[in-house]
Amino acid sequence: MNWLPEHKGGLHIDHNEHRNYYQTVEECYDPEDFVSEDEWLKAIKEDSVWVLHWYPNTPVGFTRIAASTLEAIQQWLKEKNT
C-alpha cells in the first residue's frame, strides 16, 4: 500500500462510520475534511464516506481527509505528493 501517507503514529481508514450512529453524512462529517466540494456533495448523494486519519509526525496532531470513494482519497494523495 505505497499510496498511504508517511506516518509516525497511527493511521486509520473508516468507511461509513456515520451509519454506526444512525446519522446522515451532514450530521457526522465536516465538509472541510473532504478533498473537494464535489466529493462532499457526492458523499451526501450516495451516502458513502471514506475517511483517512493519520498522525504524520507524532501521536499528537493529525491529518484527516474524506471522500465518497477510497479511490478519490488515493488520487488526492497522489496529486498532493507530486
N, C-alpha and C positions, 0 to 999 in steps of 0.2 A: 504494500500500500504506500508507494512512494509519493503519492499525491498529498498525503496528510502533512500538516504543518509541523515544523520542529517544535517540540515541547519538552520542557524540563520537569513539569508537573503532570497532572492528569490530563487526559483527553477523553471526551465523551461524545458519542453520536446518539441522538434520540430521534425517534420517528413518532409523530402524532401523540406527543405527551399530553396535549390538551384533552384528548379523549379519556385519559385516565381520571380526569377531574370533571368530566361532563361539561366542559367549556367549549365555546367556539374559538376559532382561530383569533378573532379580535379580542376576546376576553383574556386569552392566555399569553399572547406574544406581543412584543413591542415591535411596531413596524420599522423602527430604526435598526433592528437586528438583521433585517433582511438585506440580501445582496443587492436588491433593486426594488423599486416600487412595483414594477411588473411582477416580480416574484411574490411580493406581498399580496397583490390582487389575485394572482393565480392560486396561491395557497388558500385564500378565502374561498374562491370559487370551487376548488377541487377538494377542500377540507383535508389537505395534506401538507404537513410541515416536517422538514428535516432540520435538525439543529446540530451544529458542530460547536463544541465548547471546549476550549483548551487553555492551559496555563503555560505561556510561552517561555518564561524565564524562571519562575519560582512558583510555589503553591499560593502566592499572593498576587493578585492582578491577573485577569483572564481576558480572553477574546471569545466572543460568541457571535456566530453568523447563522442565518437561517435562509431557507429557500423552499420552494414547493417540491423540489426533487433533489436527491443526492448528487445527481449529475450537474445541476446548476451550482451547487457548492463547489464541486470539483473544478468546474470551469472558472468560477470566480477566483479560486485559489491559484489556478494555473495562470490566469491573466495578471493577477496581483504579483506573482513571483517571476514574471518575465520582463 
